[in-house]
């Protein structure tokens, strides 16, 4: 008869041996991670660099009077287009008209003096030929004639000055353009050269000014020198968000670099037949990126950033994930350009890569299937 204690000991030893055999059994490989794959593709990637810009009139002038007085006439409607030579303002002309008439009278007086001096000189010269008059009298007559001639020249200059002042009392448009709101009214007194009357700006064509980094100067210099450029090179976005329909071309590049900011000002010219561009308007200039063309693109959500570098997971023939470093270009909506690191046809993981490591096995499937195997594994 066996002792009960020995039977219990035998059972415990048998259970311990069974537990050790279970612990030595190797665990199976982890199940493949369900992922979504998208093939890298080549497409015509057209993208633009954006620059804040300001519309400027290529020809603009501030109207100021060169003579003083009171405004006696305004001959335009504010905000309208005025033509070259059109009469705009009139300053009280009475004083300038009187000065002009006085100068004319002075000229006539000196011209009469010259005629009288010439007659006297001719008479004395004839008497001198007959030795009937002293030579000093002839010399005095010649001097009087020369003096009278100088006075005539002076009187002519006074007439020209008075005529100029009289013409300045009427202010006309120097070129065809749109006139602004008048800064003076009827009866206002103005000072010569200081009082601003109005501003006129030409509207077609218009310029758009922006600044570039000095490192981009060779690129824009080449664009300016090119005999022809594609119409899509410069696109203008207006302040209301709409795209301007006219194409532009480089009008001018500043002669030097701004030392404090290391930037260069560039001006692009746009036709403005509908007068949509206004002087001082804020815009955004889109310049065709020189890297535009046939480029590899992948969904933007496939990219991860690590320590300032960009990576994607790709899957090869072994159905294992490999982390690939890439150099990115600009983002095109939900896609992004890959400049280096991928080739057309590479299978890129777009969903499910958050749980992956280098070399992890993967299984292509729809996004909703990604959690199913994992859920089963966790329920075991």
Secondary structure as UniProt FT lines:
FT   HELIX           4..23
FT   STRAND          33..39
FT   STRAND          41..45
FT   STRAND          48..57
FT   STRAND          60..64
FT   STRAND          69..74
FT   TURN            78..79
FT   STRAND          81..82
FT   TURN            84..85
FT   STRAND          87..91
FT   HELIX           94..129
FT   TURN            130..131
FT   HELIX           135..168
FT   STRAND          170..172
FT   STRAND          177..179
FT   TURN            186..187
FT   STRAND          189..190
FT   TURN            192..194
FT   STRAND          196..201
FT   STRAND          206..213
FT   HELIX           214..216
FT   HELIX           217..225
FT   TURN            231..232
FT   STRAND          234..237
FT   TURN            239..240
FT   STRAND          248..253
FT   TURN            259..262
FT   STRAND          263..270
FT   TURN            273..274
FT   TURN            279..280
FT   STRAND          282..288
FT   TURN            290..291
FT   STRAND          293..299
FT   HELIX           300..302
FT   STRAND          304..306
FT   TURN            307..308
FT   STRAND          309..315
FT   TURN            317..318
FT   STRAND          320..332
FT   TURN            333..334
FT   STRAND          335..340
FT   TURN            344..345
FT   STRAND          347..351
FT   HELIX           353..355
FT   TURN            358..359
FT   STRAND          361..364
FT   HELIX           367..369
FT   TURN            370..371
FT   HELIX           372..379
//
